[in-house]
Structure formats: C-alpha cells, structure tokens
C-alpha cells in the first residue's frame, strides 16, 4: 500500500522532521541557518516531504569551528568509552530502522527492503566500530639499538569531512562517521541536497544519544548546503585533515585536487563500471539472480551496480533469454508497495542521462535487446520511471567506458578467458567485480594478480550488496579510497612512530658515529 498522507505526517513527526528544517547541526544543537530554502520532493510521486533552510558560508564556519573545538575534548575520551557511545548510537538506529528505512525509500526512491537494508548497514557499522574501539592496535618493533624500544601508536586525526551521494543517504555517512568517532575524530557531514531529510533524521536520532551521553556540541556535525557555499569551503579547509567524498569521478577530481593542493588527505569513493564475467561453467540460475539484483537493484543507481555482462559466447543467447525472462517479471512502481522491485530514478536529469546514453549507444553501434523505455500513466507520470535495459554492446564503445547512473546492462560476448579478463579490466574505473563459474581455475585466475583489477572481486556473488566488514572502495578512477571495515580505520588516525632510549648511551642507528671527542 502506498503511504497515506496521515501516515506520512506521523512518520515525519516521529523522525523529528518538521515543515521547515534547519540545515546545520552540531549534533546536540541545530543552528539557525541563513542560506536559501530547498524543498525535498519524493522521487516516487513528487509529493513534498519537507523543506530545509540550507547552511550559508557563515553557518559552515560555525559548524566547522564547533568540530575543531570539540576535537580538543573528544580525542581525550578513552576509545572504548567513545565506542560505548557508538554502541548506543547503534541501538538508537536499531529501534528506528523501520521509520528511517521508510524515509530513505521515500526520499531516494529505493524499495523498502533496500531502504531498511541501508539502515541495517548503519547498525552493522556501529557494531563493528564498537569492537574496533578496543582494537586500535599499533605494532611494536625490535630496535637495532640496545635498550631501545620502538613502537607505533595511533592518534586521533582531527575533524573529518564526509561528503555523501543521494543513492545511500545514510549508510555511507555512518561508514565514515562511526569509524571516525571511535578513532577520536569529530565529523562534519555534507550530504547530497537531493536527500537532505534523511540526513536531518539521522542526525536527530544521533543527537538524542549524544545529548543523553552529555557529548559536547561539535562531535557530529551536519551542513546541508550548496557546493559553492559549503562543499568548496570544506574541500579547501586546512582544518579538515581528511575529506572522505563519495560521488562521481568528476566531483572526485575537483575535490581531490583541492584537498591535495593543501596537502590534506582525500579519501575518494567514486564511480564504478562494474562487470560480471559469466563462463560456460557457471551455475546460470545463480548468475541470473545475482545479475538481476546487481543490475536492477536501486534502479541501477548504486556505485556497485552491474553495468557490464561479459559472457562466454556459447552461453550468451541462453543467458540473455533467461535475463529477459527475469526482467519481464520485475514489478516497477511505487517502491513502498510490497512486491515492487524497482522504483523511479532519482530525478528527470537521471532519466535524460539514461535516454541520452541509449541514443549514444545506438549511434555507436549497440542494440537494445530489452527495455529502456520511459513509463507513463498513473504514478509513472509523477516520477522518472523506466524499464531496465539490456543492450548488446562492445567494450570499446565510448558510452560503455563511462558510468551512466541508470539500469542499463551492456552485454559483451567473449571467446577466450584472456579476452574476458582484458575486457573486464579495460575501463577507467575499478570498483567492484565478479565472476560466475564453478571452475576453480577460472575463479582463481580472476582473483590472481593478473585477474580483476578492482577493489572488490567476488566469486558467484553480485558486484553490489557488499557487507560492511570488508574495506569498501576501488582502484583507478574510482579513487583508491577504502571505507567501512577491515583496517579502513587507519585512514582516520594519525600514525606515530616512537623510539625510546632507556640506556645510558646515545647510539645512533645505521652505525653512524657522531662523537664530539
Ligand atoms: C554506493 O553505491 O555508494 O555494496 C555504496 C553495496 C552497498 C554500498 C553501495 N553496500 O552495494
């Protein structure tokens, strides 16, 4: 059932969303902003969800000053104690999972299960970060000098900037923020202006916990604002030693350049052009399920979405037929409705980009095998609804080389395994990848040094839907950053190598002599 006006009002009320919301917060306080007002319209049917008064440059300054100031105290709170606060944040998100998940769906257009799944990622990274708060381990080394001890320790880094995209309105913030918090950093979050209410709601949930734990203002900050008012300042701000940015390659190049200019640390998670290789040794039933989720989930708007299907020629027709058959069964519509698997694209710009990509594909010699139409009538007229597309293409088509943030799956046939790997790696981006095969040689080749060149490489698992426990990110134009699990926490801390002399001599390393007499 679509959500009624009454239910929507109650939902927003429970999440602390009002008709007009401030666009900046220091965690426990909301700043009175002086930027222009924007309205958040649901991509599902265009209904207004609420308005935001954006942060101006001055408001940004107030938030960043709070983050700088709070860092002085926060860094001295013992890490397990910081972890305790993150544990309570996780509990708060756990109890709001349904409500926040629904708002994610309403504001981004993803289906309910994916909206709730996104909040689950927030909860998971909180749990992970709690454990990490007791495992900020450094190594000890054996010194070459007698009675000397060497070790390394990890210190908090400073206020960390986090820029997130529309497609994961809360999870990507949490991957960064929760790890940063246990690392002793404060956080300044600039979310996409396409999904501002999710950010407001997440900060309200977090704010209650921070308040109850008497955390000072400035530990978790939010600034919703225009690129020129907020984003550019954030990138250029030397008080922000680390800026983690998720978005397009174009955005990453600009932000990365500005951060590097001041010798700050950029952590970039940019576009993907993810492929699945399917060989004749694959379990096609599994492959079809994974491809449909990976290519159509979130309406093709994940950075991990499957964009290329590299399939062995002998099974190409069979697999394409199976996929078309599966695509026909996909219900497209209101993502809040039970059984719907694909909602709208985020906006008309995304729709235009998709249509232009398909037109370019035709001009470059490609052929549409299924879908790619704009839907009309009923709810379809109130949002950007399309049928997901399967198209025949060649890897060297310029349009295939770029990421179009839409559900277009390019099918490319291969004859030899070498060719499949070359084609797989033959794009500028390097985020996620996968192979479907039951042949151990093919799987191991794909995972070897001469195999996939991506940050994520899976076997019989889709390219999308990664768990938070691994480090998330990719190579080449994807930007090289790693977020979330594994040892990604190290990027959020400052490593210090220490040598202690407890002898009565002053020996120099490398046997150097520098005696006065
Ligand atoms: C993104 O699209 O920016 O692996 C993040 C996935 C999700 C995260 C995607 N866990 O698809």
Boltz pocket constraint, residues with backbone or C-beta under 6 A from the ligand:
constraints:
  - pocket:
      binder: B
      contacts: [[A, 121], [A, 167], [A, 168], [A, 172], [A, 246], [A, 301], [A, 302], [A, 303], [A, 304], [A, 463], [A, 464], [A, 465], [A, 466], [A, 467]]
      max_distance: 6.0
